[in-house]
Amino acid sequence: MHVIVVGAGIVGVCSAYYLRQRGFEVTVLERRAGVAQEASFGNAGVIAPGYVTPWAAPGMPRKVLSYLFSAEAPVRFRPTTDPAMWRWLARWLGECRLQRYRVNKERMQRVAFFSRGELHVLRERLGIQYEQAQGYLQLLRTERDVAMSAPARALLDASDVPYRMLGARECRELEPGLSPDTALAGGVHLPEDESGNCPMFAQALRRIAEDDGVRFRFSQQVERILVDGGRVRGVQVADAAIDGDAVLIAAATGSLPLLARCGIRIPMYPIKGYSATVTLDASAIGPRRALMDEAYKTAITPFANRMRIAGTAEIGDRELTLRESALGTLLKVARDWFPGAARYSDAQFWVGARPMLPDGPPLLGATPVPGLYLNLGHGSTGWAMACGSARVLSDVIAGDPPAIDLEGLTLERYR
């Protein structure tokens, strides 16, 4: 059986690996020149199942409005006439109720915790090193931030996720590089969460999959999914038809036009995000683990001799252009916590589109078109969910019971 995987981000590469392990013939088609070149490329690198959470949360609409006129806003709303944006926002607002938030968070964490376990299995079995670091520390600048973290901590308690509430002194003992001049009220330490270099992992897994027989074809734009006799027969690229018994769509927002031609419409929208990567000075004490500045929703992640600062979200702007105000927010956060750690004027910047569904959980599994499958819509948590999502899809395509319960994770929730 030949399975075509469309998309070679972290989700697509992991899918190809697991499918090959199940004995399928696998071809991966990617419009870029290599793996992990789009949303997977410049992400924060955080793998924190304990803090995986829907963007649709109680109080979030008010936060978005409060940031409208802030110079250093972590979220920016840029209204346009795009009807897809307004449809997405309408659905998103409906998911911001507490009851829906709890349901969606449980669904996301179900995938994320399973995925972290799968990542550890792969790391052990394959010996992949990807600049991983252990632990995750949420930094709370003010007593108000501490108070506002209480509902999230209650959910951690309810899910039996290990964590410690730390005072400012304990945070600085854990992270001695933190500036003593930046206000800090406390922090939440999750010792079992982690971080790592997503593109490095994807590249290593691609080589392993390729050695095992997976074919990767780059600079291949898939134009449409071929359906004949009511089921999938392959895909059409610019110069040829490629036959396949099944097609797995893992191309983030690039999946939408392909699926629409098959009568499948998904309420996914691109939310822009940014990151900056800096080389640490030789004598600097950088972060030892992934950090999250809760006030600015900005992550700081260690990568060997570098530091990644990632965050901000822009709704309503599809152009993947760098915006100075967003980059300024990232650098402000980095300078606040590690003022002398790097030459920030030499930072390398990235902008990408997060494939966000209005409720938060990804879409996994079969579609109404026989032979057509989905592994998409992971939003900003693709790296945290990639291995688990891919394992689940390999189960489904092989006709076996999935390794986790797919309730609420399939296309059925939008029908």
Helices and strands as residue ranges (DSSP letters): E 2-6, H 10-21, E 25-29, E 46-47, G 49-51, H 60-66, E 75-77, H 83-94, H 98-126, E 133-140, H 143-148, H 150-158, E 164-167, H 168-174, E 186-195, H 198-211, E 215-217, E 222-228, E 231-237, E 240-243, E 246-249, G 252-254, H 255-260, E 269-279, E 290-293, E 298-303, E 306-315, H 324-337, G 344-346, E 348-356, E 363-366, E 372-376, G 379-381, H 382-398, G 411-414
